[in-house]
Amino acid sequence: MILRSTITCPQCGHAETETMATDACQYFYDCRGCGAVIKAKPGDCCAFRSYGTVACPPVQTGNACCG
C-alpha cells in the first residue's frame, strides 16, 4: 500500500506530499500555500481522493472509500 500522496490545491496550485491516514478519512485539508481549506469533491470521502496523486488507502485495498 502506498501511503504518501501529493495533494494539489485547486485554488492556488500548491502541491504538498503528505502521509495519508489509514484509520480515518481526511475530508478537509489545509493548504500550506494559500491557507484555503480544501474540501473533498461531492461523492468523494477524502481530499486525497479528490486532489491527490495516489488513491486513499481503502480504495487501494479494493474497498469502498472509507465506507
C-alpha atoms as an extended CHARMM CRD file, in Angstrom:
* protein
*
        67  EXT
         1         1  MET       CA              0.0000000000        0.0000000000        0.0000000000  PROA      1               0.0000000000
         2         2  ILE       CA              1.2250000000        3.4810000000       -0.8510000000  PROA      2               0.0000000000
         3         3  LEU       CA              0.6270000000        5.9410000000        1.9710000000  PROA      3               0.0000000000
         4         4  ARG       CA              2.3530000000        9.0220000000        0.5230000000  PROA      4               0.0000000000
         5         5  SER       CA              0.3480000000       11.2010000000       -1.8590000000  PROA      5               0.0000000000
         6         6  THR       CA              0.9600000000       14.6220000000       -3.3380000000  PROA      6               0.0000000000
         7         7  ILE       CA             -2.1350000000       16.7420000000       -2.8450000000  PROA      7               0.0000000000
         8         8  THR       CA             -2.5540000000       19.8130000000       -5.0500000000  PROA      8               0.0000000000
         9         9  CYS       CA             -4.6470000000       22.8000000000       -4.0050000000  PROA      9               0.0000000000
        10        10  PRO       CA             -7.3490000000       23.5130000000       -6.5950000000  PROA      10              0.0000000000
        11        11  GLN       CA             -7.2360000000       27.2220000000       -5.6830000000  PROA      11              0.0000000000
        12        12  CYS       CA             -3.5500000000       28.1250000000       -5.8330000000  PROA      12              0.0000000000
        13        13  GLY       CA             -1.8770000000       25.0370000000       -7.3220000000  PROA      13              0.0000000000
        14        14  HSD       CA              0.4250000000       24.4580000000       -4.3350000000  PROA      14              0.0000000000
        15        15  ALA       CA              1.4420000000       20.7980000000       -4.0710000000  PROA      15              0.0000000000
        16        16  GLU       CA              2.4870000000       19.0800000000       -0.8570000000  PROA      16              0.0000000000
        17        17  THR       CA              3.4230000000       15.4420000000       -0.2880000000  PROA      17              0.0000000000
        18        18  GLU       CA              1.7340000000       14.0230000000        2.8010000000  PROA      18              0.0000000000
        19        19  THR       CA              1.2290000000       10.6890000000        4.5170000000  PROA      19              0.0000000000
        20        20  MET       CA             -2.3980000000        9.5680000000        4.4120000000  PROA      20              0.0000000000
        21        21  ALA       CA             -4.0860000000        8.1700000000        7.4950000000  PROA      21              0.0000000000
        22        22  THR       CA             -5.0870000000        4.5170000000        7.3510000000  PROA      22              0.0000000000
        23        23  ASP       CA             -7.6680000000        4.7130000000       10.1370000000  PROA      23              0.0000000000
        24        24  ALA       CA             -9.6880000000        7.8210000000        9.2160000000  PROA      24              0.0000000000
        25        25  CYS       CA            -10.8800000000        9.8180000000        6.2410000000  PROA      25              0.0000000000
        26        26  GLN       CA             -9.4910000000       13.2940000000        5.7660000000  PROA      26              0.0000000000
        27        27  TYR       CA            -12.4750000000       15.1390000000        4.3540000000  PROA      27              0.0000000000
        28        28  PHE       CA            -10.7010000000       18.5050000000        4.6800000000  PROA      28              0.0000000000
        29        29  TYR       CA             -7.1000000000       19.5670000000        4.0830000000  PROA      29              0.0000000000
        30        30  ASP       CA             -5.4940000000       22.9290000000        4.9150000000  PROA      30              0.0000000000
        31        31  CYS       CA             -3.3830000000       24.1940000000        2.0120000000  PROA      31              0.0000000000
        32        32  ARG       CA              0.0660000000       25.2730000000        3.1700000000  PROA      32              0.0000000000
        33        33  GLY       CA              0.3770000000       27.5620000000        0.1610000000  PROA      33              0.0000000000
        34        34  CYS       CA             -2.6480000000       29.8440000000        0.4110000000  PROA      34              0.0000000000
        35        35  GLY       CA             -4.3440000000       28.6660000000        3.6130000000  PROA      35              0.0000000000
        36        36  ALA       CA             -7.5270000000       27.5300000000        1.8690000000  PROA      36              0.0000000000
        37        37  VAL       CA             -9.4790000000       24.6610000000        3.3620000000  PROA      37              0.0000000000
        38        38  ILE       CA             -9.6930000000       22.0460000000        0.6230000000  PROA      38              0.0000000000
        39        39  LYS       CA            -12.8820000000       20.0020000000        0.7900000000  PROA      39              0.0000000000
        40        40  ALA       CA            -13.3700000000       16.6290000000       -0.8840000000  PROA      40              0.0000000000
        41        41  LYS       CA            -15.3960000000       16.7400000000       -4.0940000000  PROA      41              0.0000000000
        42        42  PRO       CA            -19.0330000000       15.6060000000       -3.8690000000  PROA      42              0.0000000000
        43        43  GLY       CA            -19.1220000000       11.8200000000       -3.7790000000  PROA      43              0.0000000000
        44        44  ASP       CA            -15.5310000000       11.5030000000       -2.5350000000  PROA      44              0.0000000000
        45        45  CYS       CA            -14.7700000000       10.6110000000        1.0630000000  PROA      45              0.0000000000
        46        46  CYS       CA            -11.4460000000       12.3970000000        1.3740000000  PROA      46              0.0000000000
        47        47  ALA       CA             -9.4740000000       15.2870000000       -0.0450000000  PROA      47              0.0000000000
        48        48  PHE       CA             -6.7100000000       12.9050000000       -1.1240000000  PROA      48              0.0000000000
        49        49  ARG       CA             -9.1120000000       11.0000000000       -3.3350000000  PROA      49              0.0000000000
        50        50  SER       CA            -10.2030000000       14.2680000000       -4.9400000000  PROA      50              0.0000000000
        51        51  TYR       CA             -6.8660000000       16.0660000000       -5.2670000000  PROA      51              0.0000000000
        52        52  GLY       CA             -4.0880000000       13.5710000000       -4.5100000000  PROA      52              0.0000000000
        53        53  THR       CA             -1.7960000000       11.5930000000       -6.8040000000  PROA      53              0.0000000000
        54        54  VAL       CA             -2.4810000000        8.2980000000       -5.0220000000  PROA      54              0.0000000000
        55        55  ALA       CA             -5.8650000000        6.8180000000       -4.1060000000  PROA      55              0.0000000000
        56        56  CYS       CA             -6.6900000000        6.7460000000       -0.4110000000  PROA      56              0.0000000000
        57        57  PRO       CA             -5.8590000000        3.5020000000        1.4690000000  PROA      57              0.0000000000
        58        58  PRO       CA             -9.3910000000        1.9910000000        1.4330000000  PROA      58              0.0000000000
        59        59  VAL       CA             -9.6170000000        2.3840000000       -2.3550000000  PROA      59              0.0000000000
        60        60  GLN       CA             -6.1370000000        0.8730000000       -2.7920000000  PROA      60              0.0000000000
        61        61  THR       CA             -7.2830000000       -2.2470000000       -0.9290000000  PROA      61              0.0000000000
        62        62  GLY       CA            -10.3930000000       -2.5670000000       -3.0950000000  PROA      62              0.0000000000
        63        63  ASN       CA            -12.8880000000       -1.3370000000       -0.5240000000  PROA      63              0.0000000000
        64        64  ALA       CA            -15.3590000000        1.4870000000       -0.6660000000  PROA      64              0.0000000000
        65        65  CYS       CA            -13.7930000000        4.8240000000        0.1330000000  PROA      65              0.0000000000
        66        66  CYS       CA            -13.7560000000        4.9000000000        3.9240000000  PROA      66              0.0000000000
        67        67  GLY       CA            -17.0650000000        3.1070000000        3.9100000000  PROA      67              0.0000000000
